[in-house]
Amino acid sequence: MKRFLGFTILLAAAMTLFTGCSSLIEPERLPCDLTVEQLQQKMNEAMDPKGHYRDANSYAQRVIVNLSTWYGDTNLKMEVFFMKPNMFRFDYFLDNKLFTSMIYNGTEAFSIDYNKKEITKMNKDQFTMISRFVSLGQPDTTYSSLFPKIELNECLIKGKPYYWMRCYFNADGSGNPYDVFVSKEDFLTRRVQFCTKATGDYTAIINTYTREDDVILPDTFTSEQDGYSQDFDLIRYKLDPPLTAKDFALPDYPVKEAE
């Protein structure tokens, strides 16, 4: 379940309408009293105490996204669907009208523009980035199985203690890290941050959690990027909805290769 949160936030960043840079925090590193494996176990117990998410074959989620920009606010609806082993679909609605989707089947990924009635197949670099993100949404994925190198420390943020996992996609520690800040009080993730060339610096702060299907879920969280903010509000979540491969089928539009 701990991956579900990071996955949701990462996909929100990957699909965001804006790019640029914002400030990432770099707290003082303090000695840690747990190993990565011990921390992951405590996070699992806190967020998925009965193993319902771990054992799920599919899930569906609906989130309201408020985009705050210099010219005003816009509300979007985001729906996420997953079916084992690795099928994902992300639908975005404006004024209750579907305007874009991303469909991923483990070997290919496509973005869909419903206004233009056009499908774009993602190139190798785009697919690699999305694959990293969606791996966080698979119930059998752990941080240690996805990231070959993790640095674990403790830190203080505004006087409160956190575990800080700095996760790298490369074993030698090269490339931009993905930071996860976990509260020492309840073992729930409270902040994530990362930077990519595609999306710039991105920070998300989890404000509240809720319980659905005996799973503890992020209920509201806020992201910041390049002076823009996005507020996310979970309004629907369902484990094991009756999904089929047809739910992940592409529409009958022309397909072009991404540049």
Backbone bond lengths (Angstrom), bond angles and torsions (degrees), N, CA, C in turn:
res aa  C-N    CA-C-N  psi(-1)  N-CA   C-N-CA  omega(-1)  CA-C   N-CA-C  phi
1 M - - - 1.445 - - 1.515 111.19 -
2 K 1.333 117.51 -30.04 1.445 119.99 -179.71 1.519 111.37 -60.17
3 R 1.351 117.25 -29.43 1.466 119.26 -179.53 1.504 111.41 -72.80
4 F 1.355 117.29 -30.43 1.456 121.01 -175.52 1.517 110.90 -57.47
5 L 1.332 116.50 -40.96 1.455 120.48 -179.91 1.521 110.66 -63.18
6 G 1.348 115.91 -52.34 1.452 118.54 -179.19 1.505 111.96 -60.41
7 F 1.307 116.53 -39.27 1.460 122.46 178.64 1.524 111.51 -60.08
8 T 1.326 116.50 -47.13 1.461 120.38 -178.84 1.522 111.03 -60.18
9 I 1.310 115.81 -46.11 1.456 120.48 -178.08 1.524 111.19 -67.57
10 L 1.323 117.31 -41.88 1.456 120.63 179.92 1.518 111.82 -63.07
11 L 1.321 116.39 -41.86 1.461 118.43 179.09 1.509 111.58 -67.32
12 A 1.314 116.55 -35.94 1.463 119.42 175.71 1.520 109.92 -60.20
13 A 1.312 116.10 -40.08 1.457 119.75 178.37 1.521 111.42 -69.43
14 A 1.315 116.70 -42.35 1.457 120.40 -177.91 1.521 111.88 -63.44
15 M 1.346 117.20 -32.94 1.446 121.39 -176.70 1.524 113.20 -97.79
16 T 1.360 116.33 3.76 1.456 118.99 -175.99 1.516 111.85 -62.30
17 L 1.323 115.78 154.82 1.450 121.41 -179.30 1.516 112.74 -82.72
18 F 1.333 117.70 -9.98 1.451 120.95 -172.77 1.521 110.47 -121.33
19 T 1.354 115.88 153.58 1.449 121.33 175.32 1.509 108.58 -132.40
20 G 1.345 115.84 163.35 1.448 118.86 178.66 1.507 110.25 145.32
21 C 1.333 116.82 -158.37 1.448 120.67 -176.37 1.517 111.14 -132.35
22 S 1.319 116.87 148.26 1.450 123.95 173.00 1.520 107.16 -137.47
23 S 1.313 118.12 179.57 1.458 121.46 -175.25 1.527 110.93 -87.54
24 L 1.335 115.93 129.70 1.454 122.12 173.41 1.522 108.18 -101.44
25 I 1.336 116.75 143.13 1.455 119.20 179.95 1.515 110.14 -82.76
26 E 1.307 117.11 153.23 1.462 124.04 178.30 1.529 107.30 -139.40
27 P 1.355 117.40 77.97 1.464 120.09 -176.75 1.529 111.81 -67.09
28 E 1.323 114.94 166.67 1.464 119.97 173.34 1.523 108.91 -67.66
29 R 1.326 116.34 134.84 1.456 121.22 -179.74 1.524 110.13 -84.03
30 L 1.336 115.26 130.13 1.455 122.09 179.90 1.526 109.53 -118.14
31 P 1.341 118.57 155.51 1.471 120.79 178.79 1.528 111.00 -59.37
32 C 1.341 115.47 148.19 1.468 121.15 -175.92 1.524 110.10 -109.54
33 D 1.339 116.91 143.08 1.455 121.60 -178.44 1.530 113.33 -97.81
34 L 1.359 117.52 6.02 1.457 122.22 179.01 1.518 110.25 -132.13
35 T 1.335 115.86 160.45 1.458 120.99 168.44 1.527 108.66 -89.82
36 V 1.322 116.60 168.12 1.466 120.53 177.23 1.528 109.89 -59.76
37 E 1.318 117.42 -42.78 1.468 121.09 -178.69 1.523 110.88 -63.62
38 Q 1.321 117.37 -41.64 1.464 120.73 178.83 1.525 111.51 -65.43
39 L 1.326 116.64 -40.34 1.460 120.28 178.74 1.522 110.70 -65.27
40 Q 1.333 117.67 -43.93 1.462 120.64 178.84 1.528 111.14 -59.68
41 Q 1.331 117.23 -40.51 1.454 121.18 179.20 1.527 111.36 -63.23
42 K 1.315 117.18 -43.33 1.465 121.01 179.21 1.524 111.12 -67.66
43 M 1.339 118.04 -35.56 1.457 121.25 177.03 1.529 110.39 -66.40
44 N 1.328 116.21 -41.06 1.471 120.41 177.28 1.523 111.15 -61.70
45 E 1.316 116.00 -45.41 1.465 120.21 -179.42 1.522 111.49 -63.85
46 A 1.339 117.18 -34.40 1.463 121.02 -178.88 1.521 111.93 -73.00
47 M 1.334 117.42 -37.99 1.454 120.91 -171.36 1.525 113.69 -101.40
48 D 1.306 117.52 -24.96 1.475 120.92 -178.01 1.523 109.23 -135.88
49 P 1.351 117.80 61.31 1.469 121.12 -170.80 1.520 114.64 -60.73
50 K 1.332 118.96 -28.32 1.470 121.52 -178.25 1.529 112.69 -104.44
51 G 1.329 117.56 3.77 1.460 121.05 177.38 1.515 114.76 72.80
52 H 1.338 118.02 16.90 1.464 120.48 -177.72 1.535 111.92 -65.91
53 Y 1.323 116.29 -41.92 1.469 118.61 179.27 1.520 110.37 -68.32
54 R 1.333 116.18 -43.90 1.468 120.65 -178.99 1.519 111.48 -56.70
55 D 1.341 117.33 -36.61 1.467 121.76 -175.60 1.529 113.22 -92.36
56 A 1.331 117.97 -0.97 1.467 120.50 -175.02 1.530 111.21 -70.93
57 N 1.340 115.81 144.18 1.462 121.68 174.87 1.519 112.34 -95.74
58 S 1.335 116.87 -16.24 1.463 120.79 178.91 1.520 108.14 -160.24
59 Y 1.327 115.11 164.87 1.458 119.75 170.88 1.522 109.38 -157.01
60 A 1.324 114.89 161.21 1.458 122.17 176.66 1.521 108.09 -137.04
61 Q 1.301 115.96 146.08 1.458 121.03 -177.98 1.527 109.30 -145.62
62 R 1.322 115.44 146.11 1.466 120.62 175.52 1.527 108.15 -129.75
63 V 1.318 115.57 131.41 1.461 122.06 -176.89 1.522 108.99 -131.59
64 I 1.330 116.25 137.76 1.458 121.61 171.31 1.525 107.73 -93.49
65 V 1.333 116.36 129.59 1.453 122.16 -178.63 1.523 108.84 -116.79
66 N 1.341 116.13 121.59 1.454 121.01 174.54 1.522 108.43 -102.11
67 L 1.340 116.79 116.83 1.461 122.29 177.84 1.515 108.86 -95.28
68 S 1.329 117.25 121.08 1.458 121.81 177.82 1.521 108.76 -104.66
69 T 1.326 116.63 119.55 1.460 122.24 -178.69 1.528 109.16 -128.58
70 W 1.317 115.57 174.56 1.461 119.83 -178.20 1.528 111.93 -65.62
71 Y 1.343 118.43 -21.41 1.458 120.84 -178.64 1.526 112.50 -103.01
72 G 1.338 117.54 8.29 1.453 119.21 176.40 1.519 112.59 132.00
73 D 1.310 115.72 -176.84 1.463 122.34 -177.68 1.525 110.97 -105.76
74 T 1.323 116.00 147.84 1.456 122.63 176.75 1.521 109.03 -135.06
75 N 1.316 117.22 135.72 1.462 121.64 177.01 1.523 110.44 -102.77
76 L 1.316 115.36 129.96 1.458 122.47 175.23 1.518 108.96 -119.83
77 K 1.311 116.88 156.96 1.452 121.97 171.30 1.522 108.03 -114.40
78 M 1.317 116.75 130.45 1.459 122.01 179.36 1.522 108.83 -117.48
79 E 1.333 116.73 128.23 1.458 121.48 176.12 1.522 108.97 -118.28
80 V 1.329 115.67 135.43 1.461 122.49 -177.71 1.522 108.82 -123.22
81 F 1.341 116.19 133.59 1.462 121.79 178.35 1.528 109.04 -129.46
82 F 1.323 115.97 138.49 1.461 121.70 177.47 1.519 109.19 -134.00
83 M 1.339 115.87 140.49 1.460 121.67 173.15 1.522 108.48 -141.49
84 K 1.333 116.67 133.29 1.463 120.18 178.79 1.523 110.90 -61.41
85 P 1.357 117.79 146.35 1.457 123.79 8.09 1.532 114.90 -86.12
86 N 1.336 118.54 -28.49 1.470 118.16 -173.00 1.532 112.74 -158.16
87 M 1.317 118.77 33.77 1.460 121.11 -178.50 1.536 109.83 -97.39
88 F 1.327 115.10 129.53 1.459 121.59 179.82 1.521 110.33 -131.69
89 R 1.318 114.21 149.92 1.454 120.68 173.80 1.532 108.03 -142.38
90 F 1.348 115.70 135.14 1.456 122.17 179.19 1.528 108.10 -126.81
91 D 1.301 116.66 117.69 1.467 122.28 -179.23 1.523 109.65 -112.88
92 Y 1.333 115.94 136.92 1.463 121.89 178.60 1.522 109.35 -120.99
93 F 1.346 114.99 131.53 1.458 121.96 -176.74 1.530 109.69 -120.14
94 L 1.314 115.69 139.52 1.466 122.83 171.98 1.520 107.53 -124.08
95 D 1.337 116.22 124.39 1.472 120.97 -174.72 1.530 110.32 54.01
96 N 1.333 115.01 40.95 1.476 123.42 178.53 1.527 113.30 63.59
97 K 1.323 116.75 17.50 1.464 121.56 177.52 1.520 108.91 -112.77
98 L 1.331 116.44 125.60 1.455 121.31 178.79 1.524 109.97 -66.66
99 F 1.349 116.12 122.26 1.472 117.35 -178.92 1.519 113.40 -119.35
100 T 1.336 119.25 -21.92 1.460 119.48 175.52 1.517 109.80 -154.99
101 S 1.327 115.92 151.98 1.457 122.65 177.26 1.517 109.24 -140.80
102 M 1.328 115.88 160.25 1.448 122.30 168.43 1.523 106.99 -131.04
103 I 1.331 116.20 127.39 1.463 121.68 -179.88 1.521 108.71 -120.81
104 Y 1.333 115.01 132.01 1.465 122.33 -174.67 1.526 108.13 -130.40
105 N 1.347 116.19 131.70 1.468 119.16 -178.39 1.522 113.44 -123.72
106 G 1.339 116.71 16.51 1.458 120.58 178.07 1.509 114.23 93.26
107 T 1.330 117.77 -28.37 1.463 121.27 178.78 1.526 112.12 -119.04
108 E 1.339 116.72 -22.00 1.460 121.61 178.81 1.529 109.29 -143.33
109 A 1.331 115.12 156.19 1.456 120.36 176.28 1.524 109.05 -138.50
110 F 1.324 115.91 142.46 1.461 121.72 -175.02 1.526 110.07 -134.32
111 S 1.324 115.85 142.65 1.455 121.18 169.08 1.525 108.02 -108.63
112 I 1.331 115.46 143.39 1.463 120.98 -174.03 1.520 109.79 -122.22
113 D 1.304 117.06 127.75 1.463 123.64 174.86 1.532 107.12 -107.29
114 Y 1.343 115.70 107.61 1.458 119.31 -174.97 1.520 112.08 -77.37
115 N 1.315 118.30 -24.27 1.468 120.30 176.86 1.526 110.94 -70.03
116 K 1.326 115.54 -42.57 1.458 120.27 179.10 1.522 112.11 -86.24
117 K 1.332 116.71 -9.97 1.465 122.24 -175.22 1.523 109.52 53.17
118 E 1.329 114.06 56.97 1.458 121.47 -173.31 1.523 110.13 -140.61
119 I 1.336 116.23 141.41 1.461 122.69 177.63 1.523 108.71 -116.40
120 T 1.328 116.30 134.73 1.457 121.15 177.03 1.516 109.17 -116.92
121 K 1.319 116.34 123.02 1.457 121.35 175.72 1.515 109.01 -81.68
122 M 1.315 117.69 125.76 1.459 121.23 -176.97 1.513 111.07 -68.31
123 N 1.340 115.05 144.58 1.458 119.83 179.14 1.530 110.23 -79.40
124 K 1.315 116.29 -180.00 1.469 121.43 -173.42 1.519 111.49 -58.99
125 D 1.341 117.83 -46.47 1.466 120.93 -178.25 1.532 110.88 -64.77
126 Q 1.324 116.93 -43.24 1.461 120.53 178.95 1.527 111.00 -63.86
127 F 1.335 115.60 -41.86 1.457 119.85 -179.80 1.529 110.91 -64.20
128 T 1.329 116.83 -40.44 1.462 120.84 178.18 1.520 110.66 -60.55
129 M 1.325 117.06 -43.96 1.456 120.88 -179.79 1.522 110.97 -64.23
130 I 1.341 116.68 -47.57 1.464 120.30 -179.52 1.527 111.04 -64.55
131 S 1.344 116.78 -37.61 1.463 120.07 179.59 1.521 111.20 -60.43
132 R 1.328 116.15 -39.70 1.457 119.57 177.40 1.527 110.15 -62.20
133 F 1.314 116.00 -42.61 1.455 120.18 -177.80 1.532 111.54 -66.67
134 V 1.320 116.87 -50.00 1.456 118.74 -173.49 1.528 111.73 -71.17
135 S 1.342 117.43 -23.08 1.467 118.98 176.16 1.514 111.17 -59.02
136 L 1.329 117.05 -29.91 1.457 121.03 178.76 1.523 111.57 -68.15
137 G 1.324 117.18 -16.97 1.462 120.21 -177.79 1.511 114.46 -96.00
138 Q 1.332 117.64 0.99 1.461 120.34 179.31 1.520 109.85 -89.36
139 P 1.334 118.29 130.60 1.465 121.05 -173.53 1.519 114.84 -57.54
140 D 1.339 118.87 -25.72 1.455 120.05 -176.63 1.524 113.07 -94.93
141 T 1.335 117.92 9.11 1.455 121.75 179.37 1.525 110.42 -92.08
142 T 1.330 116.48 140.18 1.457 121.77 172.21 1.525 108.17 -121.68
143 Y 1.307 116.53 162.58 1.461 119.55 176.86 1.522 110.39 -58.77
144 S 1.319 117.58 -43.90 1.459 120.03 -176.72 1.522 112.63 -70.21
145 S 1.337 118.21 -23.59 1.465 119.68 176.85 1.531 111.35 -82.58
146 L 1.322 116.47 -25.50 1.466 119.78 -178.39 1.520 112.09 -89.68
147 F 1.335 117.01 -39.50 1.463 120.83 -175.85 1.520 109.50 -104.84
148 P 1.340 118.06 122.73 1.471 120.05 -178.40 1.520 113.83 -72.10
149 K 1.338 117.21 -16.51 1.463 120.19 178.19 1.516 109.41 -139.48
150 I 1.338 116.28 128.23 1.460 122.45 177.65 1.518 108.39 -133.03
151 E 1.316 116.59 125.75 1.457 122.18 173.23 1.526 107.91 -99.94
152 L 1.332 117.76 124.02 1.458 121.62 -177.48 1.520 110.07 -113.81
153 N 1.324 115.68 124.48 1.451 123.12 176.90 1.520 108.94 -137.43
154 E 1.308 115.86 173.44 1.450 121.62 166.98 1.523 108.10 -108.22
155 C 1.324 116.47 160.56 1.458 120.71 178.72 1.520 108.76 -158.22
156 L 1.322 115.19 170.34 1.458 122.32 174.72 1.514 109.04 -116.39
157 I 1.332 116.48 131.90 1.466 122.38 173.55 1.521 107.20 -123.82
158 K 1.307 115.16 114.23 1.470 121.54 -176.64 1.524 110.89 53.58
159 G 1.328 115.58 40.47 1.450 121.96 175.39 1.511 115.50 82.83
160 K 1.356 118.92 -3.44 1.455 121.87 -178.55 1.530 109.87 -103.13
161 P 1.355 118.03 141.85 1.467 121.13 -176.03 1.534 112.20 -82.99
162 Y 1.328 115.10 139.84 1.460 121.94 179.40 1.523 110.26 -137.49
163 Y 1.333 116.06 151.99 1.453 122.08 161.84 1.529 107.09 -86.51
164 W 1.318 115.49 139.39 1.466 120.61 -175.78 1.523 108.57 -125.28
165 M 1.335 115.69 108.79 1.460 120.77 173.89 1.522 109.26 -97.05
166 R 1.308 115.89 118.37 1.465 120.76 172.97 1.522 107.17 -101.35
167 C 1.325 115.94 108.52 1.461 122.70 -171.10 1.531 110.40 -103.17
168 Y 1.330 116.40 135.08 1.459 122.47 179.77 1.525 110.20 -117.92
169 F 1.326 115.82 141.35 1.457 120.63 176.52 1.530 112.06 -81.62
170 N 1.331 117.12 -12.85 1.457 121.79 179.46 1.525 109.76 -117.63
171 A 1.337 116.32 139.29 1.461 121.35 -174.93 1.522 112.50 -63.67
172 D 1.341 117.32 -26.59 1.459 119.59 -178.78 1.532 112.54 -86.45
173 G 1.337 116.85 3.48 1.455 119.77 178.22 1.517 114.41 80.44
174 S 1.332 117.01 9.50 1.460 119.81 177.97 1.529 109.93 -80.83
175 G 1.301 115.68 164.34 1.454 120.58 179.78 1.518 111.57 85.08
176 N 1.309 115.79 173.85 1.457 121.08 -177.18 1.527 110.76 -79.08
177 P 1.332 117.79 133.88 1.463 120.32 -179.30 1.519 112.73 -82.48
178 Y 1.313 114.87 163.25 1.463 123.49 173.44 1.526 105.82 -114.17
179 D 1.328 117.40 114.22 1.462 122.53 -175.37 1.524 110.96 -97.76
180 V 1.325 115.69 134.24 1.461 122.94 178.41 1.530 108.00 -124.72
181 F 1.328 116.75 123.63 1.457 121.88 179.71 1.530 108.73 -111.06
182 V 1.336 116.04 119.13 1.462 123.21 -173.79 1.522 109.34 -114.85
183 S 1.315 117.29 129.46 1.457 121.10 -179.89 1.527 111.10 -63.06
184 K 1.336 116.85 133.34 1.455 120.22 175.64 1.525 111.43 -72.88
185 E 1.326 116.92 -17.22 1.457 120.68 -176.27 1.529 112.53 -79.15
186 D 1.342 117.69 -41.01 1.467 120.05 -175.25 1.520 114.06 -130.20
187 F 1.339 118.39 1.12 1.462 124.44 179.33 1.526 112.61 60.58
188 L 1.327 117.09 28.55 1.456 122.46 173.71 1.523 109.10 -101.96
189 T 1.325 116.70 140.45 1.454 121.22 177.76 1.520 109.54 -68.19
190 R 1.324 116.17 132.72 1.459 120.68 -178.13 1.524 113.05 -117.71
191 R 1.327 116.96 -16.54 1.468 119.23 -178.05 1.520 108.50 -157.50
192 V 1.341 116.41 140.63 1.457 122.18 168.95 1.519 107.83 -132.59
193 Q 1.326 115.84 153.29 1.464 120.09 177.67 1.518 108.88 -154.39
194 F 1.339 115.30 149.45 1.454 120.05 177.94 1.516 108.80 -163.96
195 C 1.321 115.63 170.26 1.465 121.19 177.85 1.510 108.92 -140.71
196 T 1.341 116.43 132.77 1.452 121.97 172.77 1.516 108.23 -133.18
197 K 1.317 115.84 159.96 1.455 119.53 176.64 1.517 111.29 -62.93
198 A 1.334 115.97 -31.97 1.466 119.82 -175.47 1.516 112.30 -75.24
199 T 1.345 117.38 -39.17 1.462 119.80 -172.14 1.513 114.04 -115.02
200 G 1.342 117.72 -5.84 1.446 119.46 -177.29 1.515 111.24 72.77
201 D 1.333 116.33 -165.55 1.454 121.47 179.70 1.520 109.81 -75.70
202 Y 1.336 115.46 138.39 1.463 121.13 -174.21 1.519 109.24 -140.46
203 T 1.319 116.40 131.66 1.460 122.44 178.31 1.516 109.29 -129.53
204 A 1.319 116.96 137.91 1.457 121.42 174.72 1.526 108.33 -131.49
205 I 1.323 115.62 133.82 1.455 122.37 179.77 1.520 108.47 -117.94
206 I 1.333 116.52 125.14 1.460 121.59 -178.05 1.523 108.07 -89.13
207 N 1.319 115.79 121.05 1.457 120.74 -175.08 1.521 112.49 -90.06
208 T 1.341 117.42 -47.41 1.465 120.82 -177.03 1.523 110.27 -140.68
209 Y 1.332 114.90 158.16 1.460 122.73 175.67 1.521 109.26 -120.75
210 T 1.344 116.07 158.73 1.454 121.53 175.93 1.521 109.26 -138.95
211 R 1.323 118.06 165.84 1.460 122.58 179.05 1.530 109.61 -108.26
212 E 1.325 116.94 123.79 1.458 123.15 175.66 1.523 108.26 -135.92
213 D 1.333 116.96 129.38 1.466 121.02 -178.66 1.533 111.65 52.73
214 D 1.337 116.66 38.17 1.463 123.29 -178.75 1.523 112.67 60.65
215 V 1.319 116.54 25.31 1.455 122.33 174.71 1.525 107.62 -118.71
216 I 1.338 116.23 135.45 1.457 120.95 178.53 1.527 108.08 -87.15
217 L 1.335 116.22 117.70 1.467 122.21 -173.11 1.517 111.52 -117.93
218 P 1.339 117.55 149.57 1.466 119.55 170.36 1.526 109.31 -65.32
219 D 1.297 116.65 121.45 1.464 121.83 -176.81 1.521 111.58 -90.81
220 T 1.327 116.54 -48.52 1.470 120.92 176.52 1.518 108.50 -134.37
221 F 1.324 116.11 138.01 1.455 120.17 173.23 1.518 109.27 -150.78
222 T 1.316 115.43 159.51 1.460 122.60 -175.36 1.519 109.25 -125.44
223 S 1.329 116.11 135.07 1.457 120.74 176.18 1.523 109.56 -115.75
224 E 1.326 114.76 153.52 1.457 121.09 177.80 1.515 109.43 -133.20
225 Q 1.338 114.92 138.58 1.459 120.44 179.74 1.520 108.88 -158.90
226 D 1.342 115.89 119.35 1.455 121.59 175.31 1.530 112.35 54.49
227 G 1.323 117.47 39.97 1.452 120.98 177.85 1.513 114.62 82.35
228 Y 1.325 117.50 -4.14 1.453 121.62 177.44 1.528 108.87 -100.88
229 S 1.311 116.62 146.83 1.463 119.98 177.65 1.517 109.65 -123.18
230 Q 1.327 114.72 151.34 1.458 122.15 177.24 1.527 107.87 -131.61
231 D 1.317 117.02 126.31 1.459 122.02 176.61 1.516 108.86 -104.73
232 F 1.329 116.71 128.36 1.457 123.12 -176.59 1.522 109.42 -112.71
233 D 1.325 115.91 135.09 1.456 121.46 -179.44 1.531 108.31 -133.71
234 L 1.327 116.70 112.95 1.458 121.60 179.37 1.527 109.64 -71.95
235 I 1.336 117.20 122.58 1.466 119.85 -179.24 1.524 112.61 -116.93
236 R 1.334 117.88 -11.70 1.468 120.12 178.62 1.518 109.45 -156.39
237 Y 1.338 115.37 137.26 1.456 120.64 176.66 1.523 108.19 -150.27
238 K 1.329 117.30 133.37 1.454 121.07 -177.31 1.517 110.10 -144.19
239 L 1.331 115.26 126.13 1.455 120.43 173.37 1.518 110.17 -86.81
240 D 1.322 115.80 142.22 1.467 124.14 175.88 1.524 113.97 54.96
241 P 1.329 119.44 47.74 1.460 119.35 170.14 1.536 108.77 -68.96
242 P 1.327 118.90 156.43 1.472 121.35 -175.65 1.526 112.69 -78.52
243 L 1.339 116.93 73.22 1.457 121.46 179.49 1.522 110.58 -88.26
244 T 1.331 115.68 153.04 1.463 122.32 174.53 1.522 108.58 -133.16
245 A 1.334 116.63 173.40 1.465 120.97 179.87 1.525 111.70 -60.08
246 K 1.328 117.65 -26.84 1.465 120.63 179.59 1.524 111.82 -63.31
247 D 1.327 116.51 -27.38 1.460 120.20 179.80 1.527 112.33 -70.21
248 F 1.332 116.54 -11.99 1.462 121.27 -179.13 1.527 111.72 -115.29
249 A 1.315 116.57 13.23 1.467 121.14 -178.79 1.525 110.94 -75.47
250 L 1.327 116.36 148.44 1.457 121.54 176.85 1.524 109.71 -79.36
251 P 1.340 117.34 148.29 1.467 119.22 173.15 1.520 110.45 -70.46
252 D 1.305 116.61 167.02 1.460 121.67 -176.69 1.520 109.71 -84.43
253 Y 1.355 115.70 67.79 1.466 122.72 178.38 1.521 108.92 -117.55
254 P 1.331 117.51 159.61 1.474 120.33 173.99 1.528 110.95 -63.66
255 V 1.331 115.93 144.20 1.466 121.36 -179.39 1.529 108.67 -111.33
256 K 1.343 115.33 131.32 1.458 119.88 175.58 1.530 109.31 -123.55
257 E 1.332 116.17 158.99 1.443 121.11 178.93 1.524 109.56 -85.25
258 A 1.331 116.83 141.46 1.465 121.01 177.00 1.516 109.57 -68.62
259 E 1.300 116.29 147.40 1.471 120.32 -179.99 1.525 110.56 -76.26
